[in-house]
């Protein structure tokens, strides 16, 4: 069982906060991609561009989430190793 560790909790919080900040920034800077695609008011070329942009943003979010998850796993594993010693 992992004991309460203020430093560990702060690092995890900072990791999650950074991820959420990045997602909010992506949403703010790239609004309404889905709405535009669903509106049927865009050309085929623009639809493809919006789709590609959405895929790239999705991949960036996935990578960011994977990084955050790996950092949390590393931090909690390091904490568990400290307890075992």
C-alpha positions in Angstrom: 0.0 0.0 0.0 1.3 3.4 -0.9 1.6 5.8 2.1 0.6 9.4 1.9 3.5 11.4 0.6 3.0 15.2 0.1 5.7 15.5 -2.5 4.4 12.5 -4.5 0.9 13.9 -4.5 2.1 17.3 -5.6 4.0 15.7 -8.5 1.0 13.7 -9.6 -1.2 16.8 -9.2 1.2 18.8 -11.4 1.2 16.1 -14.0 -2.6 15.9 -14.2 -2.9 19.7 -14.1 -0.4 20.1 -17.0 -2.5 17.6 -19.0 -5.7 19.4 -18.3 -4.2 22.7 -19.2 -3.0 21.3 -22.5 -6.4 19.9 -23.4 -8.1 23.2 -22.5 -5.6 25.0 -24.7 -6.3 22.7 -27.6 -10.1 23.2 -27.2 -9.7 26.9 -27.0 -7.5 27.1 -30.1 -9.4 24.6 -32.2 -13.1 25.1 -31.5 -15.9 23.5 -33.3 -14.1 21.1 -35.6 -16.9 18.5 -35.1 -19.6 21.2 -35.5 -18.1 22.4 -38.7 -17.9 18.8 -40.1 -21.4 18.1 -39.1 -22.8 21.3 -40.5 -22.5 20.2 -44.2 -21.5 23.9 -44.9 -17.9 23.1 -45.7 -16.3 21.9 -48.9 -14.9 18.4 -49.3 -11.4 19.9 -49.2 -12.1 21.8 -46.0 -13.8 18.7 -44.5 -10.6 16.7 -45.1 -8.4 19.4 -43.6 -10.6 19.6 -40.5 -10.6 15.8 -40.2 -6.8 15.7 -40.5 -6.6 18.4 -37.8 -8.9 16.5 -35.5 -6.8 13.3 -35.9 -3.6 15.2 -35.2 -5.2 16.8 -32.1 -6.5 13.4 -30.9 -3.0 11.9 -31.3 -1.4 14.8 -29.4 -3.9 14.3 -26.6 -3.3 10.6 -26.5 0.5 11.1 -26.4 0.1 13.7 -23.6 -2.1 11.4 -21.6 0.3 8.5 -22.1 3.1 10.7 -20.9 1.1 11.7 -17.8 0.1 8.1 -17.1 3.7 6.9 -17.4 5.0 9.6 -15.1 2.3 8.8 -12.5 3.3 5.1 -12.7 7.0 5.9 -12.4 6.3 8.1 -9.4 4.1 5.6 -7.6 6.5 2.8 -8.4 9.4 4.8 -7.0 7.3 5.5 -3.9 6.6 1.8 -3.5 10.3 0.9 -3.8 11.1 3.5 -1.1 8.6 1.7 1.2 10.1 -1.7 0.5 13.7 -0.5 1.4 
